[in-house]
Every structure is written in C-alpha cells, then in structure tokens.
Amino acid sequence: SVSGTGKRCSYVGNEDLYEEGVVDTRSLTVEELALEEYALGKLPSEQSLESSISGGGWKGWHTEGLHVRVLFRILVFESLLAYDFYHGEGHQITQHSFEQMTIFLNPYQTCPLDLHVGHCLLQISQEPIPIRSFYERRRKQIEQFFDELSSLSPQALSNLVYDCIITRKKKLINSGRSWKKNSQLLRDIKELKILSMLAAGFGGELLAAMFRCLCYDYRHYSGGMPDLTLIRATQNIDNDEDNHVDWGAWIGEEFANDQNQKNKVLLLDRDDEFLGGCLNEKQTTS
C-alpha cells in the first residue's frame, strides 16, 4: 500500500490478462479491491455467517448510495415529492394546501423545500414535540405508500420502475415539452433495465426501509450508504444452482461489454442525483 498525508491507500489486485496479452497491474482503491474480491469469491470469508452471498460471481459499482437515491426519486416522486401547480381556478385553500404552497414556490423545483428538514423531537415540555419535518408533515401518506411498496413482488417492483419512467416521458410529451432535452430522464431510460433489476433485487421491504430513512433525514442518510452495490443472479441449469447469469446477455446496457465496464470509473456518484442542492457542501452550483 502507499501511505502519505492526504492520500488514499492503494492496493495491488489480481493480475488480469487481456486479449492483447498485456497484463494489468494497476493499483486499486479499497473499493475496487473489494469489488474484485467479491467477484472472485474471496469475500465474504469462509468463516462468515453470510454463506448465502459467498461463491463469487458478483458485479457492481462503487456508488456511494447513488442507485438508492435514483430509485427514491423515481418511485417516490409522484406520491411524495410532487405538487400540482395547475389545479385550476376555484381551488379551495385549506391549511394543508397553504402549507404545500409554502414548500413549493415554483414548478421548477426538483423537490419540496422541506425535504432537508430532518425528523426530530423537541423536548420543550414533558412530552416531546415533533418538529414539522418532511416526514412529520406527510407521516400518514408516507407510511401508506411504504406499506404498499413493501407488499410488491419483485416483478411488480420492476414494472413500477418502468411505469414511473415512461409516465414522466408521456407527461412531458403531453405538455408540449421535449423529453429528449431532459438529461435526467434520458439517463433513466438508458439505465432502465439495470434500475428495474436493482429494484427487484432489493425487494419492497428493503426499499421501504431505505426510503424511510431518506424521508427522516434526506441529507444525513444520503451520505454515502450503501458504499458498494453488488448484484448477482443464478439460474438452475441441470440442477446446478451456482450457474451465474451472463449480465451482458441478460441485461445489456453497460454490461454489454464487460471489459469496458471493468475499465470505467467505478465511482458513479452524481451530485445532480442529490435532490435540493449539492451533496458536498463545499461544492457550488453555477
């Protein structure tokens, strides 16, 4: 390893023989080394209790929680993050709608202004009082949505991701706007199969648990977890349950060329997937 002030440790991975006969001996970050160890079956160790994830064959990304935030945006937006600015005349103003108007100031917001107001209790008197956080304002609506999400099958979750993305595309078309100029939507469509597969793999209960944390305190729980996202699928062929699926043939997309996926930058965190601001407070937006 290489040590030094202000430097990350680097590691030597397994030598990989490329088709051209050139051996890759580049140094790896700790995340790249972990990805390699999971792929080769060296992690988890034989002594680990997690025998269900042993055996190698894992592929994945160092994403700092990126895919979880992307799925949160896609699946939760219409139910919890959006507001209808075009409700027409004669709309009766209630306390709830007035409160909504104070956290949605214009139709170009990517999220309500209170998304970053974390859930907490104030000990002012003998009984703790919850502050009017994003979660507290929508507690009933949030829990109802997560109850429904938890009950969905893997296939239903995969379909839901598809439906949410295609619905956004249709809304842009119906409103006369070009969906081809929406970079976020274009990226979602490009990664549609991977996102659908990840949702099915996570399952409804785990998605609901992770999304609930983001509703409690979006900024805090967007801080890099899970660090690595690993995927593996097996199929039973001739009673061999350890037959790993070829992601390039099944999913395609960025797995279509395995060597390109190997050589690409593994840190896929994108600041524009942090709703309502910059994930890194030191960054500035233009």
C-alpha positions as a Python dict, from the first residue, in 0.01 Angstrom:
ca = {
    (1, 'S'): (0, 0, 0),
    (2, 'V'): (103, 363, -46),
    (3, 'S'): (86, 595, 251),
    (4, 'G'): (113, 970, 279),
    (5, 'T'): (-64, 1270, 420),
    (6, 'G'): (-381, 1348, 231),
    (7, 'K'): (-352, 1038, 12),
    (8, 'R'): (-576, 734, -11),
    (9, 'C'): (-426, 389, 31),
    (10, 'S'): (-383, 192, -290),
    (11, 'Y'): (-366, -184, -335),
    (12, 'V'): (-238, -434, -586),
    (13, 'G'): (-514, -652, -726),
    (14, 'N'): (-505, -979, -917),
    (15, 'E'): (-325, -961, -1248),
    (16, 'D'): (-568, -970, -1539),
    (17, 'L'): (-457, -1099, -1878),
    (18, 'Y'): (-622, -903, -2156),
    (19, 'E'): (-683, -1031, -2506),
    (20, 'E'): (-384, -835, -2634),
    (21, 'G'): (-161, -1020, -2391),
    (22, 'V'): (-96, -712, -2178),
    (23, 'V'): (-112, -772, -1804),
    (24, 'D'): (-294, -510, -1597),
    (25, 'T'): (-101, -437, -1277),
    (26, 'R'): (-255, -100, -1191),
    (27, 'S'): (-310, -9, -828),
    (28, 'L'): (-663, -26, -688),
    (29, 'T'): (-859, 175, -437),
    (30, 'V'): (-1001, -15, -140),
    (31, 'E'): (-1344, -13, -307),
    (32, 'E'): (-1207, -154, -632),
    (33, 'L'): (-1022, -421, -435),
    (34, 'A'): (-1343, -516, -251),
    (35, 'L'): (-1531, -542, -582),
    (36, 'E'): (-1260, -770, -715),
    (37, 'E'): (-1263, -987, -403),
    (38, 'Y'): (-1641, -1032, -418),
    (39, 'A'): (-1617, -1119, -788),
    (40, 'L'): (-1354, -1387, -721),
    (41, 'G'): (-1532, -1527, -415),
    (42, 'K'): (-1266, -1423, -165),
    (43, 'L'): (-1527, -1214, 14),
    (44, 'P'): (-1709, -1291, 228),
    (45, 'S'): (-1464, -1523, 405),
    (46, 'E'): (-1545, -1889, 461),
    (47, 'Q'): (-1590, -1817, 833),
    (48, 'S'): (-1856, -1557, 756),
    (49, 'L'): (-2215, -1626, 854),
    (50, 'E'): (-2326, -1477, 523),
    (51, 'S'): (-2298, -1804, 332),
    (52, 'S'): (-2584, -1703, 101),
    (53, 'I'): (-2362, -1439, -62),
    (54, 'S'): (-2043, -1647, -86),
    (55, 'G'): (-1916, -1812, -400),
    (56, 'G'): (-1813, -1513, -610),
    (57, 'G'): (-1964, -1400, -936),
    (58, 'W'): (-2063, -1058, -802),
    (59, 'K'): (-2055, -748, -1018),
    (60, 'G'): (-2125, -397, -910),
    (61, 'W'): (-2036, -37, -855),
    (62, 'H'): (-1882, 196, -603),
    (63, 'T'): (-2178, 433, -598),
    (64, 'E'): (-2195, 599, -253),
    (65, 'G'): (-2569, 526, -241),
    (66, 'L'): (-2637, 659, -592),
    (67, 'H'): (-2876, 384, -705),
    (68, 'V'): (-3082, 409, -386),
    (69, 'R'): (-3126, 784, -437),
    (70, 'V'): (-3214, 733, -804),
    (71, 'L'): (-3481, 475, -718),
    (72, 'F'): (-3611, 702, -440),
    (73, 'R'): (-3651, 987, -689),
    (74, 'I'): (-3818, 766, -949),
    (75, 'L'): (-4058, 572, -725),
    (76, 'V'): (-4142, 835, -464),
    (77, 'F'): (-4165, 1149, -676),
    (78, 'E'): (-4531, 1140, -783),
    (79, 'S'): (-4656, 1027, -441),
    (80, 'L'): (-4447, 1237, -204),
    (81, 'L'): (-4226, 1489, -383),
    (82, 'A'): (-4451, 1645, -646),
    (83, 'Y'): (-4711, 1922, -627),
    (84, 'D'): (-4976, 2014, -884),
    (85, 'F'): (-4934, 2381, -967),
    (86, 'Y'): (-5201, 2367, -1235),
    (87, 'H'): (-5506, 2276, -1027),
    (88, 'G'): (-5718, 2543, -1199),
    (89, 'E'): (-5938, 2820, -1064),
    (90, 'G'): (-6178, 2771, -780),
    (91, 'H'): (-5937, 2556, -580),
    (92, 'Q'): (-6028, 2592, -214),
    (93, 'I'): (-5737, 2696, 6),
    (94, 'T'): (-5708, 2478, 316),
    (95, 'Q'): (-5446, 2466, 589),
    (96, 'H'): (-5287, 2166, 415),
    (97, 'S'): (-5282, 2328, 69),
    (98, 'F'): (-5147, 2655, 215),
    (99, 'E'): (-4866, 2461, 380),
    (100, 'Q'): (-4796, 2289, 50),
    (101, 'M'): (-4772, 2626, -124),
    (102, 'T'): (-4508, 2740, 126),
    (103, 'I'): (-4280, 2446, 39),
    (104, 'F'): (-4346, 2459, -336),
    (105, 'L'): (-4270, 2807, -461),
    (106, 'N'): (-4241, 2731, -832),
    (107, 'P'): (-4299, 2441, -1072),
    (108, 'Y'): (-3926, 2407, -1149),
    (109, 'Q'): (-3824, 2273, -808),
    (110, 'T'): (-3673, 1925, -803),
    (111, 'C'): (-3818, 1859, -457),
    (112, 'P'): (-4018, 2029, -179),
    (113, 'L'): (-3822, 2284, 24),
    (114, 'D'): (-3868, 2088, 346),
    (115, 'L'): (-3705, 1768, 217),
    (116, 'H'): (-3388, 1858, 408),
    (117, 'V'): (-3573, 1929, 733),
    (118, 'G'): (-3480, 1621, 934),
    (119, 'H'): (-3718, 1441, 1166),
    (120, 'C'): (-3653, 1506, 1536),
    (121, 'L'): (-3830, 1561, 1867),
    (122, 'L'): (-3808, 1881, 2069),
    (123, 'Q'): (-3808, 1839, 2447),
    (124, 'I'): (-3982, 2166, 2534),
    (125, 'S'): (-4221, 2024, 2790),
    (126, 'Q'): (-4274, 1684, 2950),
    (127, 'E'): (-4399, 1547, 2619),
    (128, 'P'): (-4155, 1559, 2324),
    (129, 'I'): (-4292, 1755, 2030),
    (130, 'P'): (-4201, 1652, 1674),
    (131, 'I'): (-4093, 1940, 1450),
    (132, 'R'): (-4273, 1997, 1120),
    (133, 'S'): (-4020, 1799, 919),
    (134, 'F'): (-4065, 1645, 575),
    (135, 'Y'): (-4159, 1315, 737),
    (136, 'E'): (-4387, 1459, 1006),
    (137, 'R'): (-4588, 1666, 756),
    (138, 'R'): (-4661, 1356, 549),
    (139, 'R'): (-4638, 1075, 804),
    (140, 'K'): (-4969, 907, 713),
    (141, 'Q'): (-4911, 943, 338),
    (142, 'I'): (-4551, 816, 364),
    (143, 'E'): (-4636, 512, 573),
    (144, 'Q'): (-4927, 421, 349),
    (145, 'F'): (-4701, 439, 44),
    (146, 'F'): (-4432, 226, 210),
    (147, 'D'): (-4688, -33, 322),
    (148, 'E'): (-4792, -71, -41),
    (149, 'L'): (-4431, -78, -161),
    (150, 'S'): (-4338, -348, 92),
    (151, 'S'): (-4608, -580, -38),
    (152, 'L'): (-4496, -570, -402),
    (153, 'S'): (-4337, -873, -567),
    (154, 'P'): (-4002, -843, -750),
    (155, 'Q'): (-4183, -842, -1084),
    (156, 'A'): (-4426, -574, -965),
    (157, 'L'): (-4134, -358, -846),
    (158, 'S'): (-3962, -396, -1180),
    (159, 'N'): (-4284, -297, -1358),
    (160, 'L'): (-4328, 1, -1125),
    (161, 'V'): (-3986, 142, -1216),
    (162, 'Y'): (-4073, 108, -1585),
    (163, 'D'): (-4417, 266, -1541),
    (164, 'C'): (-4282, 564, -1342),
    (165, 'I'): (-4016, 644, -1602),
    (166, 'I'): (-4248, 605, -1901),
    (167, 'T'): (-4518, 813, -1727),
    (168, 'R'): (-4272, 1102, -1688),
    (169, 'K'): (-4189, 1078, -2057),
    (170, 'K'): (-4559, 1084, -2155),
    (171, 'K'): (-4626, 1385, -1931),
    (172, 'L'): (-4352, 1584, -2099),
    (173, 'I'): (-4487, 1492, -2443),
    (174, 'N'): (-4846, 1583, -2346),
    (175, 'S'): (-4732, 1918, -2207),
    (176, 'G'): (-4558, 2006, -2532),
    (177, 'R'): (-4208, 1982, -2387),
    (178, 'S'): (-3925, 1778, -2537),
    (179, 'W'): (-3836, 1476, -2328),
    (180, 'K'): (-3514, 1443, -2530),
    (181, 'K'): (-3382, 1760, -2363),
    (182, 'N'): (-3434, 1620, -2014),
    (183, 'S'): (-3091, 1476, -1931),
    (184, 'Q'): (-3213, 1305, -1614),
    (185, 'L'): (-3497, 1128, -1795),
    (186, 'L'): (-3266, 1026, -2079),
    (187, 'R'): (-3030, 871, -1826),
    (188, 'D'): (-3314, 687, -1653),
    (189, 'I'): (-3430, 543, -1985),
    (190, 'K'): (-3074, 437, -2072),
    (191, 'E'): (-3039, 259, -1736),
    (192, 'L'): (-3397, 132, -1724),
    (193, 'K'): (-3314, -240, -1720),
    (194, 'I'): (-3049, -202, -1451),
    (195, 'L'): (-3276, 13, -1231),
    (196, 'S'): (-3564, -234, -1273),
    (197, 'M'): (-3336, -523, -1186),
    (198, 'L'): (-3199, -345, -878),
    (199, 'A'): (-3549, -267, -751),
    (200, 'A'): (-3648, -633, -790),
    (201, 'G'): (-3328, -745, -619),
    (202, 'F'): (-3365, -509, -323),
    (203, 'G'): (-3727, -612, -269),
    (204, 'G'): (-4012, -399, -142),
    (205, 'E'): (-3936, -426, 231),
    (206, 'L'): (-3573, -320, 194),
    (207, 'L'): (-3662, -36, -43),
    (208, 'A'): (-3926, 89, 202),
    (209, 'A'): (-3674, 76, 489),
    (210, 'M'): (-3408, 270, 295),
    (211, 'F'): (-3660, 521, 160),
    (212, 'R'): (-3800, 577, 509),
    (213, 'C'): (-3451, 680, 624),
    (214, 'L'): (-3433, 929, 337),
    (215, 'C'): (-3771, 1068, 442),
    (216, 'Y'): (-3650, 1102, 802),
    (217, 'D'): (-3340, 1299, 706),
    (218, 'Y'): (-3255, 1311, 336),
    (219, 'R'): (-2921, 1489, 370),
    (220, 'H'): (-2792, 1272, 654),
    (221, 'Y'): (-2887, 938, 500),
    (222, 'S'): (-2756, 1039, 156),
    (223, 'G'): (-2405, 1037, 299),
    (224, 'G'): (-2258, 751, 103),
    (225, 'M'): (-2450, 440, 206),
    (226, 'P'): (-2450, 180, 75),
    (227, 'D'): (-2092, 234, -39),
    (228, 'L'): (-2089, -61, -280),
    (229, 'T'): (-2382, -202, -475),
    (230, 'L'): (-2329, -564, -577),
    (231, 'I'): (-2551, -781, -794),
    (232, 'R'): (-2558, -1150, -881),
    (233, 'A'): (-2821, -1374, -1035),
    (234, 'T'): (-2814, -1751, -1068),
    (235, 'Q'): (-3019, -1990, -1275),
    (236, 'N'): (-3076, -2360, -1220),
    (237, 'I'): (-2942, -2545, -1524),
    (238, 'D'): (-2905, -2922, -1498),
    (239, 'N'): (-2952, -2893, -1120),
    (240, 'D'): (-2654, -2658, -1098),
    (241, 'E'): (-2782, -2373, -881),
    (242, 'D'): (-2450, -2187, -897),
    (243, 'N'): (-2478, -2110, -1267),
    (244, 'H'): (-2433, -1733, -1278),
    (245, 'V'): (-2633, -1528, -1525),
    (246, 'D'): (-2440, -1350, -1802),
    (247, 'W'): (-2530, -985, -1736),
    (248, 'G'): (-2418, -879, -2081),
    (249, 'A'): (-2661, -1119, -2247),
    (250, 'W'): (-2948, -1072, -1998),
    (251, 'I'): (-2936, -700, -1915),
    (252, 'G'): (-2707, -550, -2177),
    (253, 'E'): (-2670, -174, -2127),
    (254, 'E'): (-2335, -108, -1958),
    (255, 'F'): (-2277, -483, -1908),
    (256, 'A'): (-2279, -547, -2284),
    (257, 'N'): (-1903, -501, -2297),
    (258, 'D'): (-1761, -643, -1977),
    (259, 'Q'): (-1411, -509, -2040),
    (260, 'N'): (-1543, -155, -2084),
    (261, 'Q'): (-1736, -187, -1759),
    (262, 'K'): (-1421, -307, -1585),
    (263, 'N'): (-1212, -15, -1707),
    (264, 'K'): (-1470, 259, -1650),
    (265, 'V'): (-1456, 485, -1345),
    (266, 'L'): (-1619, 287, -1066),
    (267, 'L'): (-1726, 583, -855),
    (268, 'L'): (-2060, 664, -1015),
    (269, 'D'): (-2186, 911, -757),
    (270, 'R'): (-2355, 1206, -931),
    (271, 'D'): (-2424, 1528, -749),
    (272, 'D'): (-2729, 1601, -964),
    (273, 'E'): (-2892, 1295, -806),
    (274, 'F'): (-2889, 1472, -470),
    (275, 'L'): (-3226, 1644, -456),
    (276, 'G'): (-3241, 2004, -345),
    (277, 'G'): (-2874, 2101, -354),
    (278, 'C'): (-2518, 1973, -361),
    (279, 'L'): (-2425, 1655, -176),
    (280, 'N'): (-2087, 1806, -96),
    (281, 'E'): (-2144, 2134, 85),
    (282, 'K'): (-1812, 2265, -41),
    (283, 'Q'): (-1932, 2245, -398),
    (284, 'T'): (-2101, 2540, -559),
    (285, 'T'): (-2358, 2549, -832),
    (286, 'S'): (-2350, 2789, -1124),
}
